[in-house]
Amino acid sequence: MQRDREWDRQVAVQRYLAGESPESIWRSLGYSKPWFYKWFQRYIEGSEDWCRDRSCRPQSQPAKTSSDVEAIVLAVRERLRKEGMFFGAQAILWELEDLEIKEPPSMRTIGRILARNDQVVRRQGRYQSKGKKYPSLVPRHAGDVHQSDFVGPCYLKGPVRFYSLHSIDLATRRCAVEPMVERGAQASVNGFWSSWMRMGLPRHQQVDNESVFVGSRRHPRGMGGLIRLCLLLGIEVWFIPPAEPWRNAVVEKFNDHWRYKFLRRVVMNSAPQLREESLKFEDRHNRTYRYSALAGKTPLSALECCRQLRFPPHEEPPTHPLPKPETGRYHFVRFIRSDGILDILGEKFIVPPEAVYEYLRATVDVGQQRLGLFLDNKQIDEHSYRIR
């Protein structure tokens, strides 16, 4: 049975006033000397509720954010939410900096303001696997894996039509933003080359199945410009399954961030101005954007402890058409359905029964002119695959 502590305090004072010694009182009640004198002092102060517990919360909070700053943070959050933009602590901080607020609160302070006002939106949970093992790439160091994607066509006032090539290093979350007014073969080579001059060369380059990446589907074995460029530099290209953009989730999320914090916010009227502002946005992201996947570090902070990167051998990009590489590998990840057919850019291959309803990695070995089929990193079949 729980003791009534208020009753103990009242009894202790009454026994003392009746002439009993303090020591015998606190010993018989199972308390200490400081306990007795604390409550006797409360009694002689004359308050009617002297025997009740008092809050330990400090009466003043000199470090608390002012009500004006708190109101600005909440107003900015609400505006971002109504405009359909990101409205977390990091997005609010960027907005305050853009508004040139003097001495804006830190991101941690903004987070506390949101929590104090019950304005924190919790995640609804991560993507739940369907039980099919996916041959995903696991980056361990900077430059291990890049995810890249094109956004566009987009339009500036003028009008100026353009595309934007985005690349993300999965280990450090560093980005490269490369705008271009068209995205043909040579423009794509130039875009990747320029991005790699700033980010370094990846070991694995992951992209979707757009024709600008895979090349002409009329000649599926001809190796498109990106494949040739990567193989000539010792890079392995990975093509994610069609209609599964979440396999490129990091760069897809960055695309949204770019749309909300750059394309909708920065006024640009010409292609030179677009490139200038794109590089500013890239630099700001890499210097200041903090990722939970990096334990709160910025991309440049994460890069400091990484091994040395390798870069393209010269500043000028090669000229399209590129020569056919004689060595190297590139990969297609495909989900095999009930018909047991593997589709590689329109070519059909029969796969072993154990691959049905599984994700299969099809690896083209250029030197051996072979197509290897892998299930959970175990080779289950092989086909002749002569490069044309």
Secondary structure, DSSP 8 states (H G I E B T S, - for coil): ----HHHHHHHHHHHHHTT--HHHHHHHHT--HHHHHHHHHHHHTT-TTTTS----S-S--TTS--HHHHHHHHHHHHHHHHTTS--SHHHHHHHHHHTT-SS---HHHHHHHHHHTT------------S---------STTSEEEEEEEEEEEETTTEEEEEEEEEETTT--EEEEEES--SHHHHHHHHHHHHHHH---SEEEE---HHHH--TTSTTS--HHHHHHHHTT-EEEE--TT-GGGGHHHHHHHHHHIIIIITT----SHHHHHHHHHHHHHHHHHH---GGGTT--HHHHHTTS------SSSS---SS----SS-EEEEEEE--TT-EEEETTEEEE--GGGTTSEEEEEEETTTTEEEEEETTEEEEEEE----
